Amino acid sequence: MKNETYKMRKKYIGFSVENMDLRVDPFKDFYLYSCGTWIKRHPLPKDKTRTGSFTGLTERNYEILKKIAVTCAEHRSPTGNLRVIGDFYNSFMDTKAVENAGFGPIEDLMGKIKKAKSYRDVMRIMPGMALHGADPLFDIYSSEDNRNSTVYALYVWQGGISLPDRDYYLKDEFKAIRSRYLDHIGRMFILYGIPANDARKRAMAVLRIETALAKASRSAADTRDEIKNYNKYELKAVRKRYPNLEIDRFIRKLGAGNAKYVIVGQPEFMDAVNKLVKSSSVYDLIAYFEWNLLYSSARLLHSAAVKENFGFFGRQLLGQKAMQPRWKRAIGMINSMVGESIGALYVKENFNAEAEARAKALVKDIRDAFRARLERLEWMQPSTKKKALEKFDAMNTKLGHPKKFRDYSKLKTAPNDLFGNFLSAYGFELHRRMSRTGKKVDKNEWHMNAHTVDAYYDPSKNEIVLPAGIFQPPFFDPKKDDAVNYAAIGGVIGHELTHGYDDQGSLFDKDGNLNEWWTAKDRANFRKRAEKVVKLYGSLEIMHGTKINGRLTLGENIADLGGISIAYDAMQASAKRRKPHGRIEGFTQDQRFFISWAQLWKGNTSRGAAKMLAAVDPHSPARFRGMIPTTTHPKFESSFAEKSKLAKMQKRYEYANLW
């Protein structure tokens, strides 16, 4: 398998001056200057809504994961994680068994929904829905208590809608999508066997309920407010405030009987749901629950259901022209359901001791640069700065992979039962999470697979997590110069460190608890500076009539701006320790640094996906992630003066650098 892995890496996807369009003036459009040729040469594939550095490397990793899965499938082990991987892959690829099953896998639960005579009958089906991966009305999950990060707590969160965001139900710009969505629901009901007239009535009932849920929901930007989202209720208080939802019964049925309290993210939303279930007709509730089960299960059912589901959610909503090959969807399911099983095998072949050592050295350099930046911060008072440094010194780094991978050997799986395997894995994970409520937090747990091309900051653990999957080109290449690597993987590391001090991460103390450790003066100063970031990004137009939501994207924008600044400082410190490269391929060290960051965000996105991401994604579009942090950096203008025909930048973006 190792030799085959190397063969798959022949086509280089990292930093290259060939990606650039040198006809563009860097002061006029630095993103196209850095990535223009790559963008022209990489039109959007039919089976994708987005392409770029993350998707390119993910595609490469999928090829590696496929080799692992196929090996497990062909040489079926009688026990352990190898059996689970093989059974999942075989069952997904066994299209004959899937076609023969039809809607059979969900018939039992659908039958229970149909028999409901009252709203209370419907609500008592909630545990069964949860075990099938469906989440009608609202979401419930366990996670670290944000005010006591040593224990797991139970959270209730707004939800229950199938379109990407509440705006899709409420704004005129999405009116056409709502009409197509209504038609899609009707077609799915007809496919299930409901007569056309009744199918239309049911579809209208679904839209009525989902629209009511959307009206009661907070905006995506408002759900970022960690303080506003923390509303702790004892179980008795929850039962009293939301009597129609029987949340205490729901919790017991899910195995979270240890819960003594519930943290409600949006109490006013749950008030609306409590009224909605009683005021709605039983017919509407049944139709809504039936739809919720159909929608959540469709991708794992027979081809007619899969195609109808993709026809709307893929093609019409996002502009994706074709489904991914079945094997990729199989790998996607393995990743989401039993990801640590295949991650353990990935790491053995793709993250050795040498790679880990190089990664640790990079992390140290970036950390040193960030600490130095905190120490010399002028706008923060000494008392707050002292606590900021204490938080930084307490910040943990997880690198590569978990110390111990999860054991799935107790899962009951079969090579010809796709939906059964899904239920087994989903139930296993749901039980694991619910049963830990009230217990001590596992500090070694990861929330991302080792092979994932991404990274994250966890405020409740005060740690950054850097999976093995991202330590490859275009993020890291040991054959490239420091400028390229410090901008790319260094910028990513700096980005995650900065999240500890963004508008929401900064609300958590060194122990991972929501706790205001700032002076009032410093917090006010921070917010004043953050508003300038909101204003800057909020002025940028994604497409005609659609601008970036500066408040929704604030945290990620702060992290991008901070990440590139920290990475630049680290590169400069490294240059003092060892002689820096001169010009490489005609570009100075600083020029290659800024180009490398911009190339990290090269990509194409379908119009539908761009529209959806503008509504729900806390990240700015790739174009602006590549352009704004570079062109606002103090060293950018002097670095590229020699490359420009313009005397200075036509438009100088201004903001207050927080970190």
C-alpha positions as CSV (number, residue, x, y, z in Angstrom):
1,M,0.0,0.0,0.0
2,K,2.9,2.4,0.7
3,N,4.3,2.3,-2.8
4,E,0.8,2.9,-4.2
5,T,0.4,5.9,-1.9
6,Y,3.5,7.5,-3.3
7,K,2.3,6.9,-6.9
8,M,-0.8,8.8,-6.1
9,R,1.3,11.9,-5.1
10,K,2.9,12.4,-8.5
11,K,0.8,15.4,-9.4
12,Y,2.1,18.3,-7.2
13,I,-0.7,20.4,-5.7
14,G,1.4,22.8,-3.5
15,F,2.8,26.3,-3.9
16,S,3.9,27.2,-7.5
17,V,4.6,30.4,-9.4
18,E,2.8,28.6,-12.3
19,N,-0.4,29.2,-10.4
20,M,0.1,33.0,-10.7
21,D,-1.2,35.4,-13.3
22,L,1.7,37.9,-13.7
23,R,-0.3,40.1,-16.1
24,V,-2.4,41.2,-13.1
25,D,-1.0,44.1,-11.0
26,P,-0.6,42.8,-7.4
27,F,-1.9,46.2,-6.1
28,K,-5.0,45.9,-8.2
29,D,-6.0,42.3,-7.4
30,F,-3.5,40.4,-5.3
31,Y,-5.7,37.2,-5.3
32,L,-5.8,36.9,-9.1
33,Y,-2.1,37.9,-9.2
34,S,-1.3,34.9,-6.9
35,C,-3.9,32.4,-8.1
36,G,-5.3,33.5,-11.4
37,T,-3.8,30.9,-13.7
38,W,-4.7,28.1,-11.3
39,I,-8.3,29.3,-11.2
40,K,-8.5,29.4,-15.0
41,R,-7.0,25.9,-15.3
42,H,-9.3,24.3,-12.7
43,P,-12.9,24.8,-13.6
44,L,-15.4,23.4,-11.1
45,P,-15.8,19.6,-11.6
46,K,-19.3,18.3,-12.1
47,D,-19.4,16.5,-8.8
48,K,-18.3,19.4,-6.6
49,T,-19.6,22.8,-5.4
50,R,-16.1,23.9,-4.3
51,T,-12.5,23.3,-5.2
52,G,-9.3,24.6,-3.7
53,S,-6.4,23.6,-1.4
54,F,-8.5,21.9,1.2
55,T,-10.6,19.9,-1.3
56,G,-7.5,19.1,-3.4
57,L,-5.7,17.5,-0.5
58,T,-8.8,15.9,0.7
59,E,-9.2,14.2,-2.7
60,R,-5.7,12.9,-2.4
61,N,-6.4,11.6,1.1
62,Y,-9.6,9.9,-0.2
63,E,-7.5,7.9,-2.6
64,I,-5.4,6.7,0.3
65,L,-8.4,5.9,2.4
66,K,-10.0,4.0,-0.5
67,K,-6.9,1.7,-0.7
68,I,-7.3,1.1,3.0
69,A,-11.1,0.4,2.8
70,V,-10.8,-1.8,-0.2
71,T,-8.1,-3.9,1.5
72,C,-10.3,-4.3,4.6
73,A,-13.3,-5.2,2.4
74,E,-11.4,-7.8,0.3
75,H,-9.7,-9.4,3.3
76,R,-12.5,-9.3,5.8
77,S,-11.3,-9.6,9.3
78,P,-13.6,-11.5,11.8
79,T,-13.0,-8.9,14.5
80,G,-12.1,-5.4,15.4
81,N,-11.9,-2.1,13.5
82,L,-10.7,-3.8,10.3
83,R,-14.0,-5.8,10.1
84,V,-16.0,-2.6,10.7
85,I,-14.3,-0.7,7.9
86,G,-14.7,-3.6,5.5
87,D,-18.3,-4.1,6.3
88,F,-19.2,-0.4,5.9
89,Y,-17.4,-0.2,2.6
90,N,-18.9,-3.5,1.3
91,S,-22.4,-2.6,2.4
92,F,-22.2,0.8,0.7
93,M,-21.0,-0.7,-2.5
94,D,-23.5,-3.5,-2.5
95,T,-26.1,-1.7,-4.6
96,K,-28.1,-4.8,-5.2
97,A,-28.9,-5.2,-1.5
98,V,-29.6,-1.5,-1.1
99,E,-32.0,-1.5,-4.1
100,N,-33.8,-4.6,-2.8
101,A,-34.3,-2.9,0.6
102,G,-36.1,0.1,-0.9
103,F,-37.7,2.1,2.0
104,G,-37.7,-1.0,4.1
105,P,-35.0,0.2,6.6
106,I,-37.3,3.0,7.8
107,E,-40.7,1.3,7.5
108,D,-40.9,0.4,11.2
109,L,-40.4,3.9,12.4
110,M,-42.6,5.4,9.7
111,G,-45.4,3.1,10.8
112,K,-45.1,4.4,14.4
113,I,-45.3,8.0,13.1
114,K,-48.5,7.2,11.1
115,K,-50.2,5.7,14.2
116,A,-49.9,8.9,16.2
117,K,-53.3,10.3,17.5
118,S,-52.1,13.4,19.3
119,Y,-49.1,15.7,19.6
120,R,-48.0,13.8,22.7
121,D,-47.9,10.6,20.7
122,V,-45.7,12.3,18.1
123,M,-43.4,13.7,20.7
124,R,-42.9,10.3,22.2
125,I,-41.4,9.2,18.9
126,M,-38.5,11.7,19.3
127,P,-36.1,9.1,20.8
128,G,-36.6,6.7,17.9
129,M,-36.1,9.6,15.5
130,A,-32.8,10.5,17.3
131,L,-31.6,6.8,17.0
132,H,-32.2,7.0,13.3
133,G,-30.1,10.1,12.9
134,A,-33.1,12.4,12.5
135,D,-33.5,15.6,14.5
136,P,-37.0,17.1,14.2
137,L,-37.8,20.4,16.0
138,F,-34.6,20.9,18.0
139,D,-31.1,19.4,18.5
140,I,-29.9,17.8,21.7
141,Y,-26.2,16.8,22.4
142,S,-23.6,16.6,25.1
143,S,-20.4,18.6,25.3
144,E,-18.2,20.3,27.9
145,D,-20.1,22.7,30.2
146,N,-18.9,26.1,29.1
147,R,-18.9,27.3,32.7
148,N,-17.4,24.2,34.2
149,S,-15.2,22.7,31.6
150,T,-14.3,19.6,33.7
151,V,-17.7,17.9,33.2
152,Y,-20.0,17.1,30.3
153,A,-23.3,18.8,30.1
154,L,-26.4,18.4,28.0
155,Y,-27.3,21.1,25.5
156,V,-30.5,21.9,23.6
157,W,-30.1,23.9,20.5
158,Q,-32.4,25.4,17.8
159,G,-33.0,23.3,14.7
160,G,-35.6,21.3,12.9
161,I,-35.2,22.9,9.4
162,S,-33.9,21.2,6.3
163,L,-32.8,24.2,4.2
164,P,-29.4,25.6,5.2
165,D,-30.5,28.6,7.3
166,R,-33.6,30.5,8.5
167,D,-33.1,33.1,5.8
168,Y,-34.1,30.6,3.1
169,Y,-37.6,30.5,4.6
170,L,-38.0,34.2,5.3
171,K,-36.2,36.3,2.6
172,D,-37.6,37.1,-0.8
173,E,-34.3,36.3,-2.5
174,F,-34.9,32.6,-1.7
175,K,-38.5,32.5,-2.9
176,A,-37.7,30.4,-6.0
177,I,-35.7,27.9,-3.8
178,R,-38.7,27.5,-1.5
179,S,-40.9,26.7,-4.4
180,R,-38.5,24.1,-5.6
181,Y,-38.1,22.7,-2.1
182,L,-41.9,22.3,-1.8
183,D,-41.9,20.4,-5.1
184,H,-39.1,18.2,-3.9
185,I,-40.8,17.3,-0.7
186,G,-43.9,16.3,-2.6
187,R,-41.9,14.2,-5.1
188,M,-40.2,12.4,-2.2
189,F,-43.6,11.6,-0.6
190,I,-44.9,10.3,-3.9
191,L,-41.7,8.2,-4.2
192,Y,-42.5,6.8,-0.8
193,G,-46.0,5.8,-2.0
194,I,-48.2,8.7,-1.0
195,P,-50.9,9.7,-3.6
196,A,-50.0,13.0,-5.4
197,N,-52.8,15.1,-3.9
198,D,-51.9,14.1,-0.3
199,A,-48.2,14.4,-1.0
200,R,-48.7,18.0,-1.9
201,K,-50.7,18.7,1.2
202,R,-48.0,17.0,3.3
203,A,-45.3,19.1,1.7
204,M,-47.2,22.3,2.5
205,A,-47.6,21.1,6.1
206,V,-43.8,20.5,6.3
207,L,-43.1,24.0,5.0
208,R,-45.6,25.5,7.4
209,I,-43.8,24.0,10.4
210,E,-40.3,24.6,9.2
211,T,-41.2,28.2,8.4
212,A,-42.5,28.6,12.0
213,L,-39.2,27.2,13.3
214,A,-37.2,29.5,11.1
215,K,-39.1,32.6,12.3
216,A,-38.4,31.6,15.9
217,S,-34.7,30.9,15.2
218,R,-31.8,33.3,16.0
219,S,-29.7,34.4,13.0
220,A,-26.5,32.6,12.3
221,A,-24.5,35.6,13.6
222,D,-26.4,35.7,16.9
223,T,-25.8,32.0,17.5
224,R,-22.1,32.8,17.8
225,D,-22.7,34.7,21.1
226,E,-21.4,32.3,23.7
227,I,-22.8,34.2,26.7
228,K,-26.3,34.6,25.2
229,N,-26.3,30.9,24.3
230,Y,-25.6,29.8,27.9
231,N,-28.9,29.4,29.7
232,K,-28.8,26.8,32.5
233,Y,-31.9,25.2,33.8
234,E,-32.5,22.4,36.3
235,L,-34.6,19.6,34.9
236,K,-37.6,20.6,36.9
237,A,-37.4,24.1,35.4
238,V,-37.1,22.7,31.8
239,R,-40.1,20.4,32.4
240,K,-42.1,23.4,33.7
241,R,-41.1,25.8,31.0
242,Y,-41.6,23.4,28.1
243,P,-44.2,20.9,29.3
244,N,-45.4,19.9,25.8
245,L,-41.9,18.7,24.7
246,E,-41.3,16.2,27.5
247,I,-37.5,16.9,27.3
248,D,-36.9,15.1,30.6
249,R,-38.4,11.9,29.2
250,F,-36.5,12.4,25.9
251,I,-33.2,12.7,27.9
252,R,-33.8,9.4,29.8
253,K,-34.7,7.5,26.6
254,L,-31.4,8.6,25.1
255,G,-29.4,7.3,28.0
256,A,-28.6,10.7,29.6
257,G,-30.2,9.9,32.9
258,N,-27.2,11.4,34.7
259,A,-28.2,14.9,33.6
260,K,-29.1,17.2,36.5
261,Y,-29.5,20.2,34.3
262,V,-29.8,21.3,30.7
263,I,-28.1,24.2,28.9
264,V,-30.6,25.8,26.5
265,G,-29.0,27.7,23.7
266,Q,-32.0,29.7,22.6
267,P,-34.8,29.6,25.2
268,E,-37.2,31.8,23.1
269,F,-36.9,29.3,20.3
270,M,-37.9,26.4,22.6
271,D,-40.8,28.5,23.8
272,A,-42.0,28.8,20.3
273,V,-41.6,25.0,19.7
274,N,-43.5,24.3,22.9
275,K,-46.4,26.2,21.6
276,L,-46.1,25.0,18.0
277,V,-46.4,21.3,18.8
278,K,-49.7,21.8,20.7
279,S,-51.2,24.3,18.2
280,S,-50.3,22.4,15.1
281,S,-52.7,19.7,13.7
282,V,-51.6,16.1,14.2
283,Y,-51.7,15.8,10.4
284,D,-49.1,18.5,10.1
285,L,-46.9,17.0,12.8
286,I,-47.0,13.5,11.3
287,A,-46.2,14.9,7.8
288,Y,-43.3,16.9,9.3
289,F,-41.9,13.9,11.2
290,E,-42.3,11.6,8.2
291,W,-40.4,14.1,6.0
292,N,-37.7,14.5,8.6
293,L,-37.1,10.8,8.6
294,L,-37.2,10.6,4.8
295,Y,-34.8,13.6,4.4
296,S,-32.3,12.3,7.0
297,S,-32.3,8.8,5.6
298,A,-32.4,9.4,1.8
299,R,-28.7,9.3,1.1
300,L,-28.5,5.7,2.4
301,L,-31.6,4.4,0.7
302,H,-32.2,3.0,-2.9
303,S,-31.1,5.0,-6.0
304,A,-34.5,6.7,-6.6
305,A,-34.4,8.3,-3.2
306,V,-30.7,9.2,-3.5
307,K,-31.2,10.8,-6.9
308,E,-34.3,12.8,-5.8
309,N,-32.5,14.0,-2.7
310,F,-29.4,15.0,-4.7
311,G,-31.6,16.6,-7.4
312,F,-32.7,19.3,-5.0
313,F,-30.1,19.6,-2.3
314,G,-27.2,19.1,-4.6
315,R,-28.1,20.3,-8.1
316,Q,-30.8,22.9,-7.5
317,L,-29.7,24.3,-4.1
318,L,-25.9,24.2,-4.5
319,G,-25.4,24.0,-8.3
320,Q,-23.6,20.7,-8.1
321,K,-24.0,19.0,-11.5
322,A,-23.3,15.4,-10.7
323,M,-23.1,13.2,-7.6
324,Q,-19.7,12.0,-6.3
325,P,-18.7,8.5,-7.3
326,R,-20.2,5.9,-5.0
327,W,-16.9,4.9,-3.5
328,K,-16.2,8.5,-2.4
329,R,-19.6,8.6,-0.7
330,A,-18.7,5.3,1.0
331,I,-15.5,6.8,2.3
332,G,-17.4,9.9,3.5
333,M,-19.7,7.7,5.5
334,I,-16.9,5.8,7.1
335,N,-15.2,9.1,8.0
336,S,-18.4,10.4,9.6
337,M,-19.5,7.2,11.4
338,V,-16.3,5.3,12.4
339,G,-13.6,7.8,11.4
340,E,-11.0,6.9,14.1
341,S,-10.9,3.3,12.8
342,I,-9.6,4.3,9.4
343,G,-7.7,7.2,10.8
344,A,-5.5,4.8,12.8
345,L,-4.5,3.0,9.6
346,Y,-3.9,6.2,7.7
347,V,-1.5,7.5,10.3
348,K,0.7,4.4,10.1
349,E,1.4,5.0,6.5
350,N,1.3,8.8,6.3
351,F,2.6,10.4,9.5
352,N,6.0,9.2,10.7
353,A,8.3,10.4,13.5
354,E,10.2,12.7,11.1
355,A,7.0,14.4,10.0
356,E,5.9,14.8,13.6
357,A,9.2,16.3,14.6
358,R,9.0,18.9,11.8
359,A,5.5,19.8,12.8
360,K,6.4,20.3,16.4
361,A,9.3,22.6,15.4
362,L,6.9,24.7,13.3
363,V,4.4,24.9,16.2
364,K,7.1,26.0,18.6
365,D,8.2,28.8,16.2
366,I,4.7,30.1,15.8
367,R,3.9,29.9,19.5
368,D,7.1,31.8,20.3
369,A,6.1,34.5,17.8
370,F,2.6,34.8,19.2
371,R,3.8,35.0,22.8
372,A,6.2,37.8,21.8
373,R,3.4,39.7,20.1
374,L,1.3,39.4,23.2
375,E,4.1,40.7,25.4
376,R,4.6,43.8,23.4
377,L,0.9,44.6,22.8
378,E,0.4,48.3,23.5
379,W,-3.4,48.7,23.8
380,M,-3.9,46.1,26.6
381,Q,-3.5,47.0,30.2
382,P,-0.9,45.0,32.3
383,S,-3.4,43.1,34.4
384,T,-5.3,41.8,31.4
385,K,-2.1,41.1,29.5
386,K,-0.8,39.0,32.4
387,K,-3.9,36.8,32.2
388,A,-3.7,36.7,28.4
389,L,-0.1,35.3,28.7
390,E,-1.3,32.8,31.4
391,K,-4.0,31.6,29.1
392,F,-1.4,31.3,26.3
393,D,1.0,29.3,28.4
394,A,-1.8,27.0,29.4
395,M,-2.9,26.4,25.8
396,N,-2.3,22.8,24.8
397,T,-1.4,21.5,21.3
398,K,-2.6,18.2,20.0
399,L,-0.6,17.1,17.0
400,G,-1.1,14.4,14.4
401,H,-3.5,11.9,16.0
402,P,-5.1,10.8,19.3
403,K,-3.0,9.0,21.8
404,K,-5.5,6.2,21.6
405,F,-7.9,5.5,18.7
406,R,-11.5,4.5,19.4
407,D,-12.3,0.8,19.5
408,Y,-15.4,-0.1,17.4
409,S,-15.1,-3.8,17.8
410,K,-18.4,-4.1,19.7
411,L,-20.3,-2.7,16.7
412,K,-22.6,-5.2,15.0
413,T,-22.0,-4.9,11.3
414,A,-22.6,-6.9,8.2
415,P,-21.2,-6.6,4.6
416,N,-24.6,-6.4,3.0
417,D,-26.7,-4.2,5.4
418,L,-25.9,-0.5,4.8
419,F,-28.7,1.0,6.9
420,G,-28.2,-1.5,9.6
421,N,-24.5,-0.6,9.9
422,F,-25.5,3.1,10.0
423,L,-27.9,2.5,12.8
424,S,-25.4,0.4,14.7
425,A,-22.7,3.1,14.5
426,Y,-25.0,6.0,15.1
427,G,-26.5,4.4,18.1
428,F,-23.0,3.5,19.4
429,E,-21.9,7.1,19.2
430,L,-25.1,8.6,20.5
431,H,-24.9,6.3,23.6
432,R,-21.3,7.1,24.1
433,R,-22.0,10.9,24.1
434,M,-25.2,10.8,26.1
435,S,-24.0,8.4,28.8
436,R,-21.1,10.6,29.6
437,T,-23.3,13.5,30.7
438,G,-22.4,14.7,34.2
439,K,-19.1,12.8,34.1
440,K,-15.5,14.0,33.9
441,V,-14.3,15.4,30.5
442,D,-11.9,13.2,28.6
443,K,-9.1,15.6,27.8
444,N,-7.6,13.2,25.3
445,E,-10.6,13.2,23.0
446,W,-10.4,14.6,19.5
447,H,-13.3,16.2,17.6
448,M,-11.7,15.6,14.2
449,N,-10.2,12.6,12.4
450,A,-6.5,12.3,12.1
451,H,-6.6,12.3,8.3
452,T,-8.8,15.4,8.1
453,V,-7.4,18.4,6.1
454,D,-8.3,21.0,8.7
455,A,-7.5,22.2,12.3
456,Y,-9.4,23.7,15.2
457,Y,-9.3,25.5,18.5
458,D,-11.4,24.2,21.3
459,P,-12.2,26.9,23.8
460,S,-13.5,24.6,26.5
461,K,-10.2,22.7,26.6
462,N,-8.1,25.7,25.6
463,E,-6.2,23.8,23.0
464,I,-5.4,23.7,19.3
465,V,-5.7,20.5,17.3
466,L,-3.6,19.9,14.2
467,P,-4.4,16.6,12.4
468,A,-1.8,14.7,10.5
469,G,-3.9,15.1,7.3
470,I,-3.0,18.8,6.9
471,F,0.8,18.4,7.1
472,Q,1.2,17.9,3.3
473,P,1.4,20.2,0.3
474,P,0.0,22.8,-0.2
475,F,0.0,23.4,3.6
476,F,3.5,22.0,4.4
477,D,6.3,20.9,2.1
478,P,9.8,20.2,3.6
479,K,11.3,20.8,0.1
480,K,10.0,24.4,0.0
481,D,11.6,27.4,1.5
482,D,10.6,28.9,4.9
483,A,8.6,31.7,3.3
484,V,6.2,29.2,1.7
485,N,5.8,27.0,4.8
486,Y,5.6,29.7,7.4
487,A,2.8,31.4,5.4
488,A,0.8,28.2,4.8
489,I,1.0,25.8,7.7
490,G,2.4,28.5,9.9
491,G,-0.5,30.8,9.1
492,V,-2.9,27.9,9.9
493,I,-1.3,27.3,13.3
494,G,-1.3,31.1,14.0
495,H,-5.0,31.2,12.9
496,E,-6.0,28.5,15.5
497,L,-3.9,30.2,18.3
498,T,-5.6,33.5,17.5
499,H,-9.0,31.9,18.0
500,G,-8.2,31.8,21.7
501,Y,-8.4,35.5,21.6
502,D,-11.1,36.3,19.0
503,D,-14.4,37.9,19.9
504,Q,-15.8,34.6,21.3
505,G,-12.6,32.6,22.3
506,S,-11.5,35.6,24.4
507,L,-14.5,35.0,26.6
508,F,-13.0,31.8,27.9
509,D,-10.3,31.8,30.6
510,K,-7.2,29.6,30.7
511,D,-9.1,26.7,32.1
512,G,-11.7,26.8,29.3
513,N,-14.5,28.4,31.3
514,L,-16.8,31.3,30.2
515,N,-15.3,33.9,32.6
516,E,-14.7,37.6,32.0
517,W,-11.0,37.9,32.7
518,W,-10.6,41.3,30.9
519,T,-10.9,44.7,32.5
520,A,-13.9,46.6,31.3
521,K,-11.7,49.2,29.6
522,D,-9.8,46.5,27.6
523,R,-13.0,44.7,26.6
524,A,-14.4,48.0,25.3
525,N,-11.2,48.7,23.4
526,F,-11.2,45.2,21.9
527,R,-14.8,45.6,20.7
528,K,-14.0,49.0,19.2
529,R,-11.2,47.5,17.2
530,A,-13.3,44.4,16.3
531,E,-16.0,46.7,14.9
532,K,-13.5,48.0,12.3
533,V,-13.0,44.4,11.2
534,V,-16.8,43.9,11.0
535,K,-17.1,47.0,8.9
536,L,-14.2,46.1,6.5
537,Y,-15.4,42.6,5.7
538,G,-19.0,43.7,5.7
539,S,-18.2,46.1,2.8
540,L,-17.0,43.3,0.5
541,E,-19.4,42.0,-2.1
542,I,-19.4,38.2,-2.9
543,M,-21.7,38.6,-5.9
544,H,-24.2,41.2,-7.0
545,G,-26.5,41.9,-4.1
546,T,-24.7,39.6,-1.6
547,K,-22.1,40.9,0.8
548,I,-20.1,39.2,3.5
549,N,-21.8,39.1,6.9
550,G,-19.0,40.9,8.8
551,R,-20.5,39.9,12.2
552,L,-21.0,36.2,11.4
553,T,-17.4,36.0,10.0
554,L,-15.8,38.1,12.7
555,G,-14.1,35.3,14.6
556,E,-12.6,33.7,11.5
557,N,-11.5,37.1,10.1
558,I,-9.7,38.0,13.3
559,A,-8.0,34.6,13.2
560,D,-6.9,35.1,9.6
561,L,-5.6,38.6,10.2
562,G,-3.8,37.4,13.4
563,G,-2.6,34.2,11.9
564,I,-0.7,35.8,9.0
565,S,0.9,38.4,11.2
566,I,2.1,35.8,13.7
567,A,3.4,33.6,10.9
568,Y,5.3,36.6,9.4
569,D,6.9,37.3,12.7
570,A,7.9,33.7,13.1
571,M,9.5,33.7,9.7
572,Q,11.5,36.8,10.5
573,A,12.7,35.3,13.8
574,S,13.7,32.1,11.9
575,A,15.7,34.2,9.4
576,K,17.8,35.6,12.2
577,R,18.8,32.1,13.3
578,R,19.7,30.9,9.8
579,K,20.6,32.7,6.6
580,P,17.4,33.3,4.6
581,H,17.1,32.4,1.0
582,G,17.7,35.1,-1.6
583,R,15.3,35.4,-4.5
584,I,13.7,32.2,-5.6
585,E,12.1,32.0,-9.0
586,G,12.4,35.8,-9.1
587,F,10.6,36.6,-5.8
588,T,12.0,37.8,-2.5
589,Q,11.3,36.0,0.8
590,D,8.5,38.5,1.8
591,Q,6.9,38.2,-1.7
592,R,6.8,34.4,-1.5
593,F,5.3,34.6,2.0
594,F,2.4,36.7,0.9
595,I,1.9,34.7,-2.4
596,S,1.9,31.5,-0.4
597,W,-0.8,32.6,1.9
598,A,-3.0,33.8,-1.0
599,Q,-2.4,30.5,-2.9
600,L,-3.6,28.6,0.2
601,W,-7.1,30.0,-0.6
602,K,-7.1,29.4,-4.4
603,G,-10.4,27.9,-5.5
604,N,-13.7,28.0,-7.3
605,T,-17.2,27.8,-5.9
606,S,-20.6,27.3,-7.5
607,R,-23.0,30.3,-7.3
608,G,-25.5,28.2,-5.3
609,A,-22.9,27.1,-2.8
610,A,-21.5,30.7,-2.5
611,K,-25.0,31.9,-1.7
612,M,-25.5,29.3,0.9
613,L,-22.1,29.9,2.5
614,A,-22.8,33.6,2.7
615,A,-25.8,32.8,4.9
616,V,-24.3,30.2,7.2
617,D,-20.5,30.0,7.0
618,P,-18.5,31.8,9.7
619,H,-15.6,31.9,7.2
620,S,-15.3,34.6,4.5
621,P,-15.1,33.4,0.9
622,A,-11.7,32.1,-0.2
623,R,-11.0,35.1,-2.4
624,F,-11.1,37.5,0.5
625,R,-9.3,35.2,2.9
626,G,-6.4,35.2,0.4
627,M,-6.5,38.9,-0.3
628,I,-7.5,40.9,2.8
629,P,-4.9,39.5,5.4
630,T,-2.1,40.0,2.9
631,T,-2.9,43.4,1.5
632,T,-3.6,44.9,5.0
633,H,-0.3,43.6,6.3
634,P,2.1,46.5,7.1
635,K,4.9,45.0,5.0
636,F,2.8,44.2,1.9
637,E,3.0,47.5,0.1
638,S,6.8,47.8,0.4
639,S,7.3,44.2,-0.6
640,F,5.5,44.5,-3.9
641,A,6.3,48.0,-4.9
642,E,8.8,46.7,-7.5
643,K,6.2,44.4,-9.0
644,S,3.6,47.0,-9.6
645,K,3.0,49.6,-12.3
646,L,0.8,51.5,-9.8
647,A,2.4,54.0,-7.5
648,K,0.5,52.6,-4.6
649,M,-2.5,50.4,-4.0
650,Q,-5.7,51.7,-5.6
651,K,-7.7,50.8,-2.5
652,R,-6.0,50.5,0.8
653,Y,-8.0,48.3,3.1
654,E,-7.9,49.5,6.7
655,Y,-8.7,47.8,10.0
656,A,-7.4,47.7,13.5
657,N,-5.0,44.8,14.0
658,L,-6.0,43.2,17.3
659,W,-3.2,40.8,17.8
